[in-house]
């Protein structure tokens, strides 16, 4: 097992980027056949004065499944 620092600095961002790309590719594919969608946003600051923002996308895909994609940025 690699050290916690290696995991935090290299492995986690790589995993996040790969998963984010996969999810966004699926969303793009779903939205091609979608008639509409809704977006909500939120911004807040933690007690440690770190700012966060989120974006949530809601839509119904071609199989009539409700989808919710949430993106959180620090």
mmCIF file of the N, C-alpha and C atoms, coordinates in Angstrom:
data_MODEL
# 
_entry.id   MODEL 
# 
loop_
_atom_site.group_PDB 
_atom_site.id 
_atom_site.type_symbol 
_atom_site.label_atom_id 
_atom_site.label_alt_id 
_atom_site.label_comp_id 
_atom_site.label_asym_id 
_atom_site.label_entity_id 
_atom_site.label_seq_id 
_atom_site.pdbx_PDB_ins_code 
_atom_site.Cartn_x 
_atom_site.Cartn_y 
_atom_site.Cartn_z 
_atom_site.occupancy 
_atom_site.B_iso_or_equiv 
_atom_site.pdbx_formal_charge 
_atom_site.auth_seq_id 
_atom_site.auth_comp_id 
_atom_site.auth_asym_id 
_atom_site.auth_atom_id 
_atom_site.pdbx_PDB_model_num 
ATOM 1   N N  . UNK A 1 1  ? 0.843   -1.178 0.000   1.00 0.00 ? 1  UNK A N  1 
ATOM 2   C CA . UNK A 1 1  ? 0.000   0.000  0.000   1.00 0.00 ? 1  UNK A CA 1 
ATOM 3   C C  . UNK A 1 1  ? 0.886   1.238  0.000   1.00 0.00 ? 1  UNK A C  1 
ATOM 4   N N  . UNK A 1 2  ? 0.546   2.162  -0.850  1.00 0.00 ? 2  UNK A N  1 
ATOM 5   C CA . UNK A 1 2  ? 1.277   3.429  -0.882  1.00 0.00 ? 2  UNK A CA 1 
ATOM 6   C C  . UNK A 1 2  ? 0.954   4.241  0.362   1.00 0.00 ? 2  UNK A C  1 
ATOM 7   N N  . UNK A 1 3  ? 1.752   5.271  0.590   1.00 0.00 ? 3  UNK A N  1 
ATOM 8   C CA . UNK A 1 3  ? 1.517   6.119  1.758   1.00 0.00 ? 3  UNK A CA 1 
ATOM 9   C C  . UNK A 1 3  ? 0.221   6.912  1.584   1.00 0.00 ? 3  UNK A C  1 
ATOM 10  N N  . UNK A 1 4  ? -0.293  7.410  2.686   1.00 0.00 ? 4  UNK A N  1 
ATOM 11  C CA . UNK A 1 4  ? -1.524  8.199  2.650   1.00 0.00 ? 4  UNK A CA 1 
ATOM 12  C C  . UNK A 1 4  ? -1.345  9.451  1.794   1.00 0.00 ? 4  UNK A C  1 
ATOM 13  N N  . UNK A 1 5  ? -0.169  10.046 1.851   1.00 0.00 ? 5  UNK A N  1 
ATOM 14  C CA . UNK A 1 5  ? 0.103   11.247 1.057   1.00 0.00 ? 5  UNK A CA 1 
ATOM 15  C C  . UNK A 1 5  ? 0.056   10.926 -0.436  1.00 0.00 ? 5  UNK A C  1 
ATOM 16  N N  . UNK A 1 6  ? 0.681   9.836  -0.833  1.00 0.00 ? 6  UNK A N  1 
ATOM 17  C CA . UNK A 1 6  ? 0.654   9.432  -2.239  1.00 0.00 ? 6  UNK A CA 1 
ATOM 18  C C  . UNK A 1 6  ? -0.772  9.167  -2.684  1.00 0.00 ? 6  UNK A C  1 
ATOM 19  N N  . UNK A 1 7  ? -1.510  8.485  -1.840  1.00 0.00 ? 7  UNK A N  1 
ATOM 20  C CA . UNK A 1 7  ? -2.897  8.173  -2.164  1.00 0.00 ? 7  UNK A CA 1 
ATOM 21  C C  . UNK A 1 7  ? -3.713  9.455  -2.327  1.00 0.00 ? 7  UNK A C  1 
ATOM 22  N N  . UNK A 1 8  ? -3.550  10.388 -1.387  1.00 0.00 ? 8  UNK A N  1 
ATOM 23  C CA . UNK A 1 8  ? -4.318  11.639 -1.403  1.00 0.00 ? 8  UNK A CA 1 
ATOM 24  C C  . UNK A 1 8  ? -3.929  12.532 -2.576  1.00 0.00 ? 8  UNK A C  1 
ATOM 25  N N  . UNK A 1 9  ? -2.632  12.634 -2.868  1.00 0.00 ? 9  UNK A N  1 
ATOM 26  C CA . UNK A 1 9  ? -2.168  13.563 -3.899  1.00 0.00 ? 9  UNK A CA 1 
ATOM 27  C C  . UNK A 1 9  ? -2.270  13.020 -5.318  1.00 0.00 ? 9  UNK A C  1 
ATOM 28  N N  . UNK A 1 10 ? -2.168  11.707 -5.491  1.00 0.00 ? 10 UNK A N  1 
ATOM 29  C CA . UNK A 1 10 ? -2.089  11.161 -6.845  1.00 0.00 ? 10 UNK A CA 1 
ATOM 30  C C  . UNK A 1 10 ? -3.216  10.191 -7.192  1.00 0.00 ? 10 UNK A C  1 
ATOM 31  N N  . UNK A 1 11 ? -3.463  9.243  -6.333  1.00 0.00 ? 11 UNK A N  1 
ATOM 32  C CA . UNK A 1 11 ? -4.442  8.203  -6.645  1.00 0.00 ? 11 UNK A CA 1 
ATOM 33  C C  . UNK A 1 11 ? -5.868  8.758  -6.625  1.00 0.00 ? 11 UNK A C  1 
ATOM 34  N N  . UNK A 1 12 ? -6.234  9.465  -5.563  1.00 0.00 ? 12 UNK A N  1 
ATOM 35  C CA . UNK A 1 12 ? -7.599  10.001 -5.451  1.00 0.00 ? 12 UNK A CA 1 
ATOM 36  C C  . UNK A 1 12 ? -7.953  10.951 -6.592  1.00 0.00 ? 12 UNK A C  1 
ATOM 37  N N  . UNK A 1 13 ? -7.105  11.913 -6.928  1.00 0.00 ? 13 UNK A N  1 
ATOM 38  C CA . UNK A 1 13 ? -7.441  12.788 -8.064  1.00 0.00 ? 13 UNK A CA 1 
ATOM 39  C C  . UNK A 1 13 ? -7.573  12.020 -9.382  1.00 0.00 ? 13 UNK A C  1 
ATOM 40  N N  . UNK A 1 14 ? -6.739  11.022 -9.586  1.00 0.00 ? 14 UNK A N  1 
ATOM 41  C CA . UNK A 1 14 ? -6.821  10.218 -10.804 1.00 0.00 ? 14 UNK A CA 1 
ATOM 42  C C  . UNK A 1 14 ? -8.144  9.453  -10.861 1.00 0.00 ? 14 UNK A C  1 
ATOM 43  N N  . UNK A 1 15 ? -8.515  8.834  -9.752  1.00 0.00 ? 15 UNK A N  1 
ATOM 44  C CA . UNK A 1 15 ? -9.794  8.128  -9.687  1.00 0.00 ? 15 UNK A CA 1 
ATOM 45  C C  . UNK A 1 15 ? -10.959 9.092  -9.911  1.00 0.00 ? 15 UNK A C  1 
ATOM 46  N N  . UNK A 1 16 ? -10.910 10.238 -9.259  1.00 0.00 ? 16 UNK A N  1 
ATOM 47  C CA . UNK A 1 16 ? -11.969 11.239 -9.405  1.00 0.00 ? 16 UNK A CA 1 
ATOM 48  C C  . UNK A 1 16 ? -12.113 11.667 -10.857 1.00 0.00 ? 16 UNK A C  1 
ATOM 49  N N  . UNK A 1 17 ? -11.008 11.977 -11.502 1.00 0.00 ? 17 UNK A N  1 
ATOM 50  C CA . UNK A 1 17 ? -11.049 12.432 -12.895 1.00 0.00 ? 17 UNK A CA 1 
ATOM 51  C C  . UNK A 1 17 ? -11.608 11.355 -13.822 1.00 0.00 ? 17 UNK A C  1 
ATOM 52  N N  . UNK A 1 18 ? -11.227 10.103 -13.596 1.00 0.00 ? 18 UNK A N  1 
ATOM 53  C CA . UNK A 1 18 ? -11.736 9.012  -14.433 1.00 0.00 ? 18 UNK A CA 1 
ATOM 54  C C  . UNK A 1 18 ? -13.237 8.816  -14.237 1.00 0.00 ? 18 UNK A C  1 
ATOM 55  N N  . UNK A 1 19 ? -13.688 8.857  -13.005 1.00 0.00 ? 19 UNK A N  1 
ATOM 56  C CA . UNK A 1 19 ? -15.115 8.691  -12.723 1.00 0.00 ? 19 UNK A CA 1 
ATOM 57  C C  . UNK A 1 19 ? -15.899 9.881  -13.267 1.00 0.00 ? 19 UNK A C  1 
ATOM 58  N N  . UNK A 1 20 ? -15.388 11.082 -13.058 1.00 0.00 ? 20 UNK A N  1 
ATOM 59  C CA . UNK A 1 20 ? -16.068 12.281 -13.558 1.00 0.00 ? 20 UNK A CA 1 
ATOM 60  C C  . UNK A 1 20 ? -16.209 12.228 -15.074 1.00 0.00 ? 20 UNK A C  1 
ATOM 61  N N  . UNK A 1 21 ? -15.172 11.814 -15.774 1.00 0.00 ? 21 UNK A N  1 
ATOM 62  C CA . UNK A 1 21 ? -15.228 11.713 -17.237 1.00 0.00 ? 21 UNK A CA 1 
ATOM 63  C C  . UNK A 1 21 ? -16.277 10.694 -17.660 1.00 0.00 ? 21 UNK A C  1 
ATOM 64  N N  . UNK A 1 22 ? -16.313 9.562  -17.000 1.00 0.00 ? 22 UNK A N  1 
ATOM 65  C CA . UNK A 1 22 ? -17.283 8.522  -17.327 1.00 0.00 ? 22 UNK A CA 1 
ATOM 66  C C  . UNK A 1 22 ? -18.718 9.014  -17.107 1.00 0.00 ? 22 UNK A C  1 
ATOM 67  N N  . UNK A 1 23 ? -18.957 9.667  -15.989 1.00 0.00 ? 23 UNK A N  1 
ATOM 68  C CA . UNK A 1 23 ? -20.293 10.187 -15.684 1.00 0.00 ? 23 UNK A CA 1 
ATOM 69  C C  . UNK A 1 23 ? -20.692 11.258 -16.683 1.00 0.00 ? 23 UNK A C  1 
ATOM 70  N N  . UNK A 1 24 ? -19.788 12.167 -16.995 1.00 0.00 ? 24 UNK A N  1 
ATOM 71  C CA . UNK A 1 24 ? -20.100 13.245 -17.928 1.00 0.00 ? 24 UNK A CA 1 
ATOM 72  C C  . UNK A 1 24 ? -20.352 12.703 -19.333 1.00 0.00 ? 24 UNK A C  1 
ATOM 73  N N  . UNK A 1 25 ? -19.628 11.662 -19.756 1.00 0.00 ? 25 UNK A N  1 
ATOM 74  C CA . UNK A 1 25 ? -19.881 11.040 -21.054 1.00 0.00 ? 25 UNK A CA 1 
ATOM 75  C C  . UNK A 1 25 ? -21.295 10.465 -21.096 1.00 0.00 ? 25 UNK A C  1 
ATOM 76  N N  . UNK A 1 26 ? -21.722 9.815  -20.001 1.00 0.00 ? 26 UNK A N  1 
ATOM 77  C CA . UNK A 1 26 ? -23.071 9.258  -19.940 1.00 0.00 ? 26 UNK A CA 1 
ATOM 78  C C  . UNK A 1 26 ? -24.121 10.365 -19.951 1.00 0.00 ? 26 UNK A C  1 
ATOM 79  N N  . UNK A 1 27 ? -23.868 11.444 -19.231 1.00 0.00 ? 27 UNK A N  1 
ATOM 80  C CA . UNK A 1 27 ? -24.813 12.572 -19.199 1.00 0.00 ? 27 UNK A CA 1 
ATOM 81  C C  . UNK A 1 27 ? -24.947 13.172 -20.594 1.00 0.00 ? 27 UNK A C  1 
ATOM 82  N N  . UNK A 1 28 ? -23.844 13.372 -21.286 1.00 0.00 ? 28 UNK A N  1 
ATOM 83  C CA . UNK A 1 28 ? -23.900 13.921 -22.650 1.00 0.00 ? 28 UNK A CA 1 
ATOM 84  C C  . UNK A 1 28 ? -24.741 13.023 -23.561 1.00 0.00 ? 28 UNK A C  1 
ATOM 85  N N  . UNK A 1 29 ? -24.534 11.718 -23.427 1.00 0.00 ? 29 UNK A N  1 
ATOM 86  C CA . UNK A 1 29 ? -25.299 10.767 -24.233 1.00 0.00 ? 29 UNK A CA 1 
ATOM 87  C C  . UNK A 1 29 ? -26.786 10.847 -23.894 1.00 0.00 ? 29 UNK A C  1 
ATOM 88  N N  . UNK A 1 30 ? -27.111 10.884 -22.597 1.00 0.00 ? 30 UNK A N  1 
ATOM 89  C CA . UNK A 1 30 ? -28.508 10.968 -22.166 1.00 0.00 ? 30 UNK A CA 1 
ATOM 90  C C  . UNK A 1 30 ? -29.167 12.261 -22.625 1.00 0.00 ? 30 UNK A C  1 
ATOM 91  N N  . UNK A 1 31 ? -28.444 13.380 -22.559 1.00 0.00 ? 31 UNK A N  1 
ATOM 92  C CA . UNK A 1 31 ? -29.033 14.683 -22.880 1.00 0.00 ? 31 UNK A CA 1 
ATOM 93  C C  . UNK A 1 31 ? -29.323 14.871 -24.368 1.00 0.00 ? 31 UNK A C  1 
ATOM 94  N N  . UNK A 1 32 ? -28.725 14.029 -25.225 1.00 0.00 ? 32 UNK A N  1 
ATOM 95  C CA . UNK A 1 32 ? -29.014 14.123 -26.657 1.00 0.00 ? 32 UNK A CA 1 
ATOM 96  C C  . UNK A 1 32 ? -30.489 13.861 -26.935 1.00 0.00 ? 32 UNK A C  1 
ATOM 97  N N  . UNK A 1 33 ? -31.111 12.952 -26.163 1.00 0.00 ? 33 UNK A N  1 
ATOM 98  C CA . UNK A 1 33 ? -32.511 12.590 -26.366 1.00 0.00 ? 33 UNK A CA 1 
ATOM 99  C C  . UNK A 1 33 ? -33.436 13.246 -25.344 1.00 0.00 ? 33 UNK A C  1 
ATOM 100 N N  . UNK A 1 34 ? -32.922 14.170 -24.577 1.00 0.00 ? 34 UNK A N  1 
ATOM 101 C CA . UNK A 1 34 ? -33.679 14.776 -23.484 1.00 0.00 ? 34 UNK A CA 1 
ATOM 102 C C  . UNK A 1 34 ? -34.323 16.088 -23.958 1.00 0.00 ? 34 UNK A C  1 
ATOM 103 N N  . UNK A 1 35 ? -35.588 16.273 -23.591 1.00 0.00 ? 35 UNK A N  1 
ATOM 104 C CA . UNK A 1 35 ? -36.284 17.506 -23.977 1.00 0.00 ? 35 UNK A CA 1 
ATOM 105 C C  . UNK A 1 35 ? -36.003 18.664 -23.034 1.00 0.00 ? 35 UNK A C  1 
ATOM 106 N N  . UNK A 1 36 ? -35.580 18.378 -21.820 1.00 0.00 ? 36 UNK A N  1 
ATOM 107 C CA . UNK A 1 36 ? -35.311 19.438 -20.862 1.00 0.00 ? 36 UNK A CA 1 
ATOM 108 C C  . UNK A 1 36 ? -34.579 18.927 -19.637 1.00 0.00 ? 36 UNK A C  1 
ATOM 109 N N  . UNK A 1 37 ? -34.120 19.848 -18.836 1.00 0.00 ? 37 UNK A N  1 
ATOM 110 C CA . UNK A 1 37 ? -33.408 19.502 -17.610 1.00 0.00 ? 37 UNK A CA 1 
ATOM 111 C C  . UNK A 1 37 ? -33.525 20.670 -16.645 1.00 0.00 ? 37 UNK A C  1 
ATOM 112 N N  . UNK A 1 38 ? -33.166 20.419 -15.405 1.00 0.00 ? 38 UNK A N  1 
ATOM 113 C CA . UNK A 1 38 ? -33.177 21.466 -14.379 1.00 0.00 ? 38 UNK A CA 1 
ATOM 114 C C  . UNK A 1 38 ? -31.815 21.511 -13.717 1.00 0.00 ? 38 UNK A C  1 
ATOM 115 N N  . UNK A 1 39 ? -31.381 22.718 -13.377 1.00 0.00 ? 39 UNK A N  1 
ATOM 116 C CA . UNK A 1 39 ? -30.091 22.906 -12.719 1.00 0.00 ? 39 UNK A CA 1 
ATOM 117 C C  . UNK A 1 39 ? -30.320 23.680 -11.422 1.00 0.00 ? 39 UNK A C  1 
ATOM 118 N N  . UNK A 1 40 ? -29.688 23.219 -10.354 1.00 0.00 ? 40 UNK A N  1 
ATOM 119 C CA . UNK A 1 40 ? -29.684 23.969 -9.099  1.00 0.00 ? 40 UNK A CA 1 
ATOM 120 C C  . UNK A 1 40 ? -28.237 24.169 -8.671  1.00 0.00 ? 40 UNK A C  1 
ATOM 121 N N  . UNK A 1 41 ? -27.983 25.268 -7.980  1.00 0.00 ? 41 UNK A N  1 
ATOM 122 C CA . UNK A 1 41 ? -26.632 25.551 -7.494  1.00 0.00 ? 41 UNK A CA 1 
ATOM 123 C C  . UNK A 1 41 ? -26.691 25.928 -6.022  1.00 0.00 ? 41 UNK A C  1 
ATOM 124 N N  . UNK A 1 42 ? -25.547 25.787 -5.363  1.00 0.00 ? 42 UNK A N  1 
ATOM 125 C CA . UNK A 1 42 ? -25.434 26.170 -3.963  1.00 0.00 ? 42 UNK A CA 1 
ATOM 126 C C  . UNK A 1 42 ? -23.986 26.578 -3.705  1.00 0.00 ? 42 UNK A C  1 
ATOM 127 N N  . UNK A 1 43 ? -23.798 27.564 -2.855  1.00 0.00 ? 43 UNK A N  1 
ATOM 128 C CA . UNK A 1 43 ? -22.464 28.031 -2.456  1.00 0.00 ? 43 UNK A CA 1 
ATOM 129 C C  . UNK A 1 43 ? -22.457 28.190 -0.943  1.00 0.00 ? 43 UNK A C  1 
ATOM 130 N N  . UNK A 1 44 ? -21.377 27.777 -0.299  1.00 0.00 ? 44 UNK A N  1 
ATOM 131 C CA . UNK A 1 44 ? -21.283 27.961 1.137   1.00 0.00 ? 44 UNK A CA 1 
ATOM 132 C C  . UNK A 1 44 ? -19.824 27.990 1.567   1.00 0.00 ? 44 UNK A C  1 
ATOM 133 N N  . UNK A 1 45 ? -19.606 28.413 2.801   1.00 0.00 ? 45 UNK A N  1 
ATOM 134 C CA . UNK A 1 45 ? -18.273 28.482 3.398   1.00 0.00 ? 45 UNK A CA 1 
ATOM 135 C C  . UNK A 1 45 ? -18.283 27.660 4.674   1.00 0.00 ? 45 UNK A C  1 
ATOM 136 N N  . UNK A 1 46 ? -17.253 26.825 4.844   1.00 0.00 ? 46 UNK A N  1 
ATOM 137 C CA . UNK A 1 46 ? -17.159 25.994 6.040   1.00 0.00 ? 46 UNK A CA 1 
ATOM 138 C C  . UNK A 1 46 ? -16.698 26.833 7.232   1.00 0.00 ? 46 UNK A C  1 
ATOM 139 N N  . UNK A 1 47 ? -16.745 26.234 8.410   1.00 0.00 ? 47 UNK A N  1 
ATOM 140 C CA . UNK A 1 47 ? -16.255 26.919 9.604   1.00 0.00 ? 47 UNK A CA 1 
ATOM 141 C C  . UNK A 1 47 ? -14.767 27.224 9.496   1.00 0.00 ? 47 UNK A C  1 
ATOM 142 N N  . UNK A 1 48 ? -14.059 26.442 8.679   1.00 0.00 ? 48 UNK A N  1 
ATOM 143 C CA . UNK A 1 48 ? -12.623 26.660 8.461   1.00 0.00 ? 48 UNK A CA 1 
ATOM 144 C C  . UNK A 1 48 ? -12.363 27.671 7.342   1.00 0.00 ? 48 UNK A C  1 
ATOM 145 N N  . UNK A 1 49 ? -13.417 28.373 6.906   1.00 0.00 ? 49 UNK A N  1 
ATOM 146 C CA . UNK A 1 49 ? -13.339 29.402 5.869   1.00 0.00 ? 49 UNK A CA 1 
ATOM 147 C C  . UNK A 1 49 ? -12.940 28.840 4.494   1.00 0.00 ? 49 UNK A C  1 
ATOM 148 N N  . UNK A 1 50 ? -13.293 27.581 4.221   1.00 0.00 ? 50 UNK A N  1 
ATOM 149 C CA . UNK A 1 50 ? -13.087 27.000 2.900   1.00 0.00 ? 50 UNK A CA 1 
ATOM 150 C C  . UNK A 1 50 ? -14.388 27.148 2.121   1.00 0.00 ? 50 UNK A C  1 
ATOM 151 N N  . UNK A 1 51 ? -14.294 27.641 0.895   1.00 0.00 ? 51 UNK A N  1 
ATOM 152 C CA . UNK A 1 51 ? -15.503 27.843 0.105   1.00 0.00 ? 51 UNK A CA 1 
ATOM 153 C C  . UNK A 1 51 ? -15.804 26.594 -0.723  1.00 0.00 ? 51 UNK A C  1 
ATOM 154 N N  . UNK A 1 52 ? -17.073 26.322 -0.899  1.00 0.00 ? 52 UNK A N  1 
ATOM 155 C CA . UNK A 1 52 ? -17.539 25.187 -1.682  1.00 0.00 ? 52 UNK A CA 1 
ATOM 156 C C  . UNK A 1 52 ? -18.647 25.659 -2.603  1.00 0.00 ? 52 UNK A C  1 
ATOM 157 N N  . UNK A 1 53 ? -18.792 24.980 -3.723  1.00 0.00 ? 53 UNK A N  1 
ATOM 158 C CA . UNK A 1 53 ? -19.911 25.237 -4.595  1.00 0.00 ? 53 UNK A CA 1 
ATOM 159 C C  . UNK A 1 53 ? -20.356 23.908 -5.200  1.00 0.00 ? 53 UNK A C  1 
ATOM 160 N N  . UNK A 1 54 ? -21.638 23.793 -5.427  1.00 0.00 ? 54 UNK A N  1 
ATOM 161 C CA . UNK A 1 54 ? -22.166 22.574 -6.030  1.00 0.00 ? 54 UNK A CA 1 
ATOM 162 C C  . UNK A 1 54 ? -23.118 22.939 -7.153  1.00 0.00 ? 54 UNK A C  1 
ATOM 163 N N  . UNK A 1 55 ? -23.210 22.043 -8.099  1.00 0.00 ? 55 UNK A N  1 
ATOM 164 C CA . UNK A 1 55 ? -24.139 22.166 -9.201  1.00 0.00 ? 55 UNK A CA 1 
ATOM 165 C C  . UNK A 1 55 ? -24.828 20.808 -9.322  1.00 0.00 ? 55 UNK A C  1 
ATOM 166 N N  . UNK A 1 56 ? -26.158 20.812 -9.377  1.00 0.00 ? 56 UNK A N  1 
ATOM 167 C CA . UNK A 1 56 ? -26.908 19.570 -9.516  1.00 0.00 ? 56 UNK A CA 1 
ATOM 168 C C  . UNK A 1 56 ? -27.753 19.647 -10.777 1.00 0.00 ? 56 UNK A C  1 
ATOM 169 N N  . UNK A 1 57 ? -27.659 18.613 -11.588 1.00 0.00 ? 57 UNK A N  1 
ATOM 170 C CA . UNK A 1 57 ? -28.400 18.525 -12.839 1.00 0.00 ? 57 UNK A CA 1 
ATOM 171 C C  . UNK A 1 57 ? -29.424 17.402 -12.696 1.00 0.00 ? 57 UNK A C  1 
ATOM 172 N N  . UNK A 1 58 ? -30.690 17.699 -12.966 1.00 0.00 ? 58 UNK A N  1 
ATOM 173 C CA . UNK A 1 58 ? -31.773 16.722 -12.915 1.00 0.00 ? 58 UNK A CA 1 
ATOM 174 C C  . UNK A 1 58 ? -32.351 16.581 -14.319 1.00 0.00 ? 58 UNK A C  1 
ATOM 175 N N  . UNK A 1 59 ? -32.580 15.347 -14.751 1.00 0.00 ? 59 UNK A N  1 
ATOM 176 C CA . UNK A 1 59 ? -33.214 15.117 -16.044 1.00 0.00 ? 59 UNK A CA 1 
ATOM 177 C C  . UNK A 1 59 ? -33.811 13.715 -16.074 1.00 0.00 ? 59 UNK A C  1 
ATOM 178 N N  . UNK A 1 60 ? -34.662 13.469 -17.060 1.00 0.00 ? 60 UNK A N  1 
ATOM 179 C CA . UNK A 1 60 ? -35.253 12.146 -17.272 1.00 0.00 ? 60 UNK A CA 1 
ATOM 180 C C  . UNK A 1 60 ? -34.692 11.620 -18.582 1.00 0.00 ? 60 UNK A C  1 
ATOM 181 N N  . UNK A 1 61 ? -34.071 10.433 -18.529 1.00 0.00 ? 61 UNK A N  1 
ATOM 182 C CA . UNK A 1 61 ? -33.439 9.892  -19.730 1.00 0.00 ? 61 UNK A CA 1 
ATOM 183 C C  . UNK A 1 61 ? -34.480 9.221  -20.632 1.00 0.00 ? 61 UNK A C  1 
ATOM 184 N N  . UNK A 1 62 ? -34.032 8.639  -21.747 1.00 0.00 ? 62 UNK A N  1 
ATOM 185 C CA . UNK A 1 62 ? -34.938 8.043  -22.731 1.00 0.00 ? 62 UNK A CA 1 
ATOM 186 C C  . UNK A 1 62 ? -35.670 6.818  -22.196 1.00 0.00 ? 62 UNK A C  1 
ATOM 187 N N  . UNK A 1 63 ? -35.188 6.236  -21.099 1.00 0.00 ? 63 UNK A N  1 
ATOM 188 C CA . UNK A 1 63 ? -35.862 5.087  -20.464 1.00 0.00 ? 63 UNK A CA 1 
ATOM 189 C C  . UNK A 1 63 ? -36.794 5.548  -19.345 1.00 0.00 ? 63 UNK A C  1 
ATOM 190 N N  . UNK A 1 64 ? -37.051 6.854  -19.281 1.00 0.00 ? 64 UNK A N  1 
ATOM 191 C CA . UNK A 1 64 ? -37.913 7.475  -18.263 1.00 0.00 ? 64 UNK A CA 1 
ATOM 192 C C  . UNK A 1 64 ? -37.400 7.247  -16.842 1.00 0.00 ? 64 UNK A C  1 
ATOM 193 N N  . UNK A 1 65 ? -36.077 7.262  -16.696 1.00 0.00 ? 65 UNK A N  1 
ATOM 194 C CA . UNK A 1 65 ? -35.447 7.162  -15.380 1.00 0.00 ? 65 UNK A CA 1 
ATOM 195 C C  . UNK A 1 65 ? -35.009 8.562  -14.948 1.00 0.00 ? 65 UNK A C  1 
ATOM 196 N N  . UNK A 1 66 ? -35.372 8.936  -13.728 1.00 0.00 ? 66 UNK A N  1 
ATOM 197 C CA . UNK A 1 66 ? -34.954 10.229 -13.198 1.00 0.00 ? 66 UNK A CA 1 
ATOM 198 C C  . UNK A 1 66 ? -33.478 10.150 -12.843 1.00 0.00 ? 66 UNK A C  1 
ATOM 199 N N  . UNK A 1 67 ? -32.684 11.052 -13.369 1.00 0.00 ? 67 UNK A N  1 
ATOM 200 C CA . UNK A 1 67 ? -31.244 11.083 -13.107 1.00 0.00 ? 67 UNK A CA 1 
ATOM 201 C C  . UNK A 1 67 ? -30.892 12.357 -12.363 1.00 0.00 ? 67 UNK A C  1 
ATOM 202 N N  . UNK A 1 68 ? -29.919 12.247 -11.489 1.00 0.00 ? 68 UNK A N  1 
ATOM 203 C CA . UNK A 1 68 ? -29.441 13.385 -10.710 1.00 0.00 ? 68 UNK A CA 1 
ATOM 204 C C  . UNK A 1 68 ? -27.911 13.306 -10.698 1.00 0.00 ? 68 UNK A C  1 
ATOM 205 N N  . UNK A 1 69 ? -27.267 14.348 -11.210 1.00 0.00 ? 69 UNK A N  1 
ATOM 206 C CA . UNK A 1 69 ? -25.814 14.420 -11.237 1.00 0.00 ? 69 UNK A CA 1 
ATOM 207 C C  . UNK A 1 69 ? -25.388 15.608 -10.405 1.00 0.00 ? 69 UNK A C  1 
ATOM 208 N N  . UNK A 1 70 ? -24.580 15.361 -9.382  1.00 0.00 ? 70 UNK A N  1 
ATOM 209 C CA . UNK A 1 70 ? -24.134 16.430 -8.500  1.00 0.00 ? 70 UNK A CA 1 
ATOM 210 C C  . UNK A 1 70 ? -22.615 16.595 -8.624  1.00 0.00 ? 70 UNK A C  1 
ATOM 211 N N  . UNK A 1 71 ? -22.197 17.827 -8.807  1.00 0.00 ? 71 UNK A N  1 
ATOM 212 C CA . UNK A 1 71 ? -20.774 18.152 -8.918  1.00 0.00 ? 71 UNK A CA 1 
ATOM 213 C C  . UNK A 1 71 ? -20.446 19.104 -7.767  1.00 0.00 ? 71 UNK A C  1 
ATOM 214 N N  . UNK A 1 72 ? -19.465 18.731 -6.968  1.00 0.00 ? 72 UNK A N  1 
ATOM 215 C CA . UNK A 1 72 ? -19.035 19.538 -5.829  1.00 0.00 ? 72 UNK A CA 1 
ATOM 216 C C  . UNK A 1 72 ? -17.604 19.983 -6.051  1.00 0.00 ? 72 UNK A C  1 
ATOM 217 N N  . UNK A 1 73 ? -17.364 21.262 -5.914  1.00 0.00 ? 73 UNK A N  1 
ATOM 218 C CA . UNK A 1 73 ? -16.013 21.827 -6.087  1.00 0.00 ? 73 UNK A CA 1 
ATOM 219 C C  . UNK A 1 73 ? -15.598 22.557 -4.826  1.00 0.00 ? 73 UNK A C  1 
ATOM 220 N N  . UNK A 1 74 ? -14.354 22.435 -4.519  1.00 0.00 ? 74 UNK A N  1 
ATOM 221 C CA . UNK A 1 74 ? -13.791 23.114 -3.357  1.00 0.00 ? 74 UNK A CA 1 
ATOM 222 C C  . UNK A 1 74 ? -12.954 24.277 -3.843  1.00 0.00 ? 74 UNK A C  1 
# 
